[in-house]
Amino acid sequence: MIIAGDVGGTKARIGFFERRAGKVELLVSEQYVSKGFPSLESIISDFIGKHGSTVKGKLEAACFGLPGPVVNGRVKVTNLPWEVAMVDVGQALGISKVKLVNDLVSTAAAIPNFSESSLKTIYDGQDSWDRAGSCVVVAPGTGLGHSLIHREGGWSVLLASEGGHANLAPTNKMEIELLEYLQGKFSHVSVETVLCGPGIGNIYSFLRDTGRGEEPAEMKTAEAQRNPAGVITKLALEGASDICVQTMQMFCSMLGAHCSNIVLTYLATGGVYLGGGIPPKIVDFLQNGSFMEGYLRKGKQKERVEATPVLVIKDDHAALFGSAAIASTL
């Protein structure tokens, strides 16, 4: 029996799994609002209090994917006031086989078991693409996560990354203006400053404050104050606001350029997998122009990018199953 978790800045999923015939099977799971709890251990306690009878005292292993770098068995969670230690989680569960990993490593661990229905192809790549090559996961959501599946000689290794916190690299005049605008607001302008939920709001504010469109009435509502990215995305998908459409076009162009930067950085010619909460909601925008323009504009090594497909992960339980798959190897 296994307990696994996918913990993000917005929500956390915890589940009990059983290892059967080399695979993991979900028995029961719960979703929690992360900020409603003071620690991971408190979520685990609540979950076990509700569903502990499912495992009947046979719990053997655990793995939890968390946003942030795991160093010496500890992680200071990004976008949450938590510090999680592997030893503390093990003591709370009463087991020794415990692993903490970056949440995008959990997502990467699920990729080999994805069904066709779990993925949406945005770009097919070319016949020359390396089906056995390394893959990357790029996941814009509450923040911006990355991971790499390095494949070589029949072996696969999951590698964590904090590339979302690298400096933002503009590619045209408007993006340079965006960078200058954001430098007036933030001490460090990272890729994550634009390629995440709050980043959509940052792009929108730039376009509004520089006179590039009229603010729609919907952006003055209480809902827009609570969830500006959600309102912007909805108005853009409906074509109801030019400035919101501009926002999502700029977002998609910069996301495309960032993805192909990662392909070249790691020679990840086995594919780009778009995870996180945002890509499944904006598939129409990803397929319509600006994302692919940003993705394919790569100069000398463009043939490497042109050969590499891009897919959206539609299964929002992927990281939970990935954590369980990792726990099954402990």
C-alpha positions in Angstrom: 0.0 0.0 0.0 1.2 3.5 -0.9 0.3 7.0 0.0 1.1 9.7 -2.6 0.6 13.4 -3.0 0.7 16.2 -5.6 0.9 19.4 -3.7 0.7 22.8 -5.4 0.4 26.4 -4.3 -3.3 26.3 -4.9 -4.5 22.7 -4.3 -3.2 19.4 -3.0 -4.2 15.9 -3.9 -3.5 13.0 -1.7 -4.3 9.4 -2.5 -3.9 5.8 -1.3 -2.7 3.4 -4.0 -2.1 -0.4 -4.2 0.8 -1.9 -6.1 -0.5 -4.5 -8.4 1.4 -6.4 -11.2 4.1 -3.7 -11.5 1.5 -0.9 -11.7 -0.2 1.4 -9.1 -4.0 1.5 -8.7 -5.8 4.3 -7.1 -8.0 3.3 -4.2 -9.2 6.7 -2.8 -8.1 10.3 -3.1 -9.0 13.7 -1.7 -8.4 17.3 -3.0 -7.5 20.1 -0.5 -7.0 23.8 -0.7 -3.3 24.1 0.2 -3.5 27.5 1.9 -6.2 26.2 4.2 -3.6 24.1 6.1 -0.5 25.0 8.1 1.6 22.1 6.8 1.7 19.0 4.6 1.5 16.8 7.7 -1.8 18.4 8.7 -3.3 17.5 5.3 -1.9 14.0 5.6 -3.5 13.7 9.1 -6.9 14.8 7.8 -6.7 12.4 4.9 -5.7 9.4 7.1 -8.4 10.3 9.5 -11.0 10.0 6.8 -9.6 7.1 4.8 -7.1 5.3 7.0 -9.2 2.1 7.1 -8.6 1.7 3.4 -5.0 0.6 3.9 -5.7 -1.5 7.1 -2.3 -0.7 8.6 -0.4 -2.0 5.5 1.1 1.3 4.4 4.7 0.7 3.1 5.9 3.7 1.1 5.1 7.4 0.3 6.1 10.0 -2.2 5.0 13.6 -2.3 5.6 16.0 -5.2 6.0 19.6 -4.0 6.8 22.9 -5.7 10.4 23.9 -4.9 13.9 22.3 -4.9 14.4 19.3 -2.6 17.7 19.6 -0.8 18.9 17.0 1.7 15.4 15.7 2.2 13.9 19.1 2.8 11.9 21.6 0.7 10.9 25.1 1.3 7.6 25.1 -0.6 7.2 27.8 -3.3 4.1 29.9 -2.9 3.3 28.4 0.5 4.7 29.2 3.9 5.7 25.6 4.5 9.0 23.8 5.0 8.6 20.0 4.6 11.2 17.5 5.9 11.2 13.9 4.7 12.0 12.7 8.3 9.0 14.5 9.7 6.7 13.1 7.0 8.0 9.6 7.8 7.4 10.0 11.5 3.9 11.3 10.8 3.2 8.2 8.7 5.1 5.7 10.8 7.1 4.4 7.8 10.7 4.7 6.6 10.2 4.5 2.8 9.5 8.2 2.1 10.5 10.4 -0.8 10.0 14.1 -1.5 10.4 15.2 -5.1 9.8 18.4 -7.1 6.2 18.4 -8.3 7.3 18.4 -11.9 9.4 15.3 -11.3 6.1 13.7 -10.3 4.5 14.8 -13.5 7.4 13.5 -15.5 7.2 10.1 -13.8 3.6 9.7 -15.1 4.5 10.3 -18.8 5.4 6.7 -19.7 2.0 5.6 -18.6 -0.1 8.3 -20.3 -3.1 7.1 -22.4 -3.9 8.7 -25.7 -6.9 10.4 -24.0 -4.6 12.0 -21.5 -2.8 14.1 -24.1 -3.6 16.7 -26.8 -1.1 17.2 -29.5 -0.5 20.9 -30.3 2.3 20.3 -32.8 3.2 16.9 -34.4 6.8 17.6 -35.0 8.4 16.0 -38.0 9.2 12.4 -39.0 12.8 12.9 -37.9 11.8 13.5 -34.3 13.7 11.4 -31.8 11.1 9.1 -30.2 13.7 7.7 -27.8 15.1 11.2 -26.9 14.9 13.2 -23.7 11.6 15.0 -22.9 10.8 18.1 -21.0 7.7 19.1 -19.0 6.9 22.8 -18.8 4.0 23.6 -16.5 2.5 27.1 -16.1 0.0 27.2 -13.3 0.2 29.0 -10.0 3.9 29.2 -10.8 6.1 27.9 -13.6 7.6 24.4 -13.2 10.1 22.4 -15.3 11.5 18.9 -15.3 13.4 16.7 -17.7 13.3 13.0 -18.5 16.8 12.3 -19.6 17.0 9.2 -21.8 20.2 7.5 -22.9 21.1 3.9 -23.7 17.8 2.5 -22.6 17.9 4.3 -19.2 15.6 7.1 -18.0 16.5 9.6 -15.3 14.1 12.2 -13.9 15.7 15.5 -13.2 14.2 18.4 -11.3 14.7 22.0 -12.5 14.1 25.5 -11.2 14.4 27.1 -14.7 11.2 29.0 -14.1 13.2 31.4 -11.9 15.8 32.1 -14.6 15.8 35.7 -16.0 13.2 36.6 -18.5 14.6 36.7 -22.0 12.6 39.1 -24.3 12.6 38.3 -28.0 11.2 41.5 -29.6 10.6 45.2 -29.0 7.3 44.8 -27.1 8.7 42.1 -24.9 11.7 44.4 -24.1 9.1 47.1 -23.1 7.3 44.5 -20.9 10.6 43.6 -19.2 11.3 47.3 -18.5 7.8 47.7 -17.1 8.1 44.7 -14.8 11.6 45.8 -13.6 9.8 48.9 -12.2 7.6 46.6 -10.1 9.8 43.6 -9.2 13.4 43.3 -8.0 13.9 40.2 -10.1 12.0 39.5 -13.3 12.0 35.8 -14.0 10.3 33.7 -16.7 7.7 32.9 -14.1 6.9 36.6 -13.7 5.0 36.3 -17.0 4.4 32.5 -17.6 2.0 31.6 -14.8 -1.5 32.7 -13.6 -0.3 35.9 -11.9 1.9 36.4 -15.0 -1.1 36.7 -17.2 -2.3 39.5 -14.9 1.2 41.1 -15.3 1.0 41.1 -19.1 -2.5 42.5 -19.0 -1.5 45.3 -16.6 1.4 46.2 -19.0 -0.8 46.4 -22.0 -3.4 48.4 -20.1 -0.9 50.8 -18.5 0.9 51.5 -21.8 -2.4 52.4 -23.6 -2.7 49.3 -25.8 -6.4 48.7 -25.2 -9.5 49.6 -23.2 -10.1 47.9 -19.9 -13.4 45.8 -20.1 -16.0 46.3 -17.4 -15.5 42.7 -16.3 -12.0 43.5 -15.1 -13.4 45.9 -12.6 -15.5 43.3 -10.8 -14.9 41.5 -7.5 -14.3 38.3 -9.4 -11.5 39.9 -11.4 -9.9 41.1 -8.2 -10.0 37.5 -6.9 -9.0 35.7 -10.1 -7.7 38.2 -12.8 -6.1 35.5 -14.9 -9.4 33.5 -15.1 -11.4 36.5 -16.2 -8.8 37.6 -18.7 -8.6 34.1 -20.2 -12.4 33.7 -20.4 -12.8 37.1 -22.2 -10.0 36.2 -24.5 -11.4 32.8 -25.4 -14.8 34.4 -26.1 -13.2 37.2 -28.2 -15.0 39.7 -26.0 -12.1 42.0 -25.2 -9.2 43.0 -27.5 -6.8 43.7 -24.7 -7.5 40.3 -23.2 -6.9 38.6 -26.6 -3.6 40.6 -26.9 -2.7 39.4 -23.4 -3.1 35.7 -24.3 -1.4 36.1 -27.6 1.6 37.6 -25.9 1.5 34.9 -23.2 1.4 32.1 -25.8 4.2 33.6 -27.9 6.5 33.9 -24.9 5.6 30.4 -23.7 6.4 29.0 -27.2 9.8 30.7 -27.2 10.5 29.5 -23.7 9.6 25.9 -24.6 12.0 25.8 -27.6 14.7 27.4 -25.4 14.4 24.4 -23.1 14.4 22.0 -26.0 17.7 23.4 -27.2 19.2 23.7 -23.7 18.7 20.0 -22.9 18.5 18.7 -26.5 15.1 17.4 -25.4 14.1 16.3 -28.9 11.7 13.6 -27.5 8.9 16.1 -26.9 7.6 19.0 -24.9 4.8 18.2 -22.5 2.8 21.2 -21.3 1.5 20.6 -17.8 0.1 22.8 -15.1 -3.4 24.2 -14.8 -3.3 26.7 -17.7 -2.5 24.9 -21.0 -5.6 22.6 -20.9 -7.8 25.7 -20.6 -6.2 27.6 -23.5 -5.7 24.9 -26.2 -7.5 27.0 -28.8 -4.9 29.8 -28.2 -2.0 27.4 -28.2 -3.1 26.0 -31.6 -3.7 29.4 -33.1 -0.6 31.1 -34.2 1.4 32.9 -31.6 2.5 29.9 -29.6 3.9 28.1 -32.7 5.5 31.4 -34.0 7.4 31.7 -30.7 8.2 28.0 -30.6 9.6 27.7 -34.1 11.6 31.0 -34.3 15.0 29.6 -33.4 17.7 30.5 -36.0 20.6 28.1 -36.5 19.2 25.1 -34.7 15.6 25.6 -35.7 15.5 22.1 -37.4 15.9 20.5 -33.9 12.9 22.4 -32.7 10.9 21.8 -35.9 11.3 18.1 -35.4 10.1 18.1 -31.7 6.4 17.7 -31.0 4.4 19.6 -28.3 1.6 18.0 -26.3 -0.7 19.2 -23.6 -1.3 17.0 -20.6 -5.0 16.9 -20.0 -5.0 14.6 -17.0 -4.9 16.8 -13.9 -4.2 13.7 -11.8 -1.0 13.0 -13.7 1.4 14.2 -10.9 -0.5 12.2 -8.3 -0.1 9.0 -10.3 3.5 10.0 -10.9 4.2 10.3 -7.2 2.6 6.9 -6.6 4.8 5.4 -9.4 7.9 6.8 -7.7 6.8 5.4 -4.3 6.3 2.0 -5.8 10.1 1.8 -6.6 11.1 2.6 -3.0 
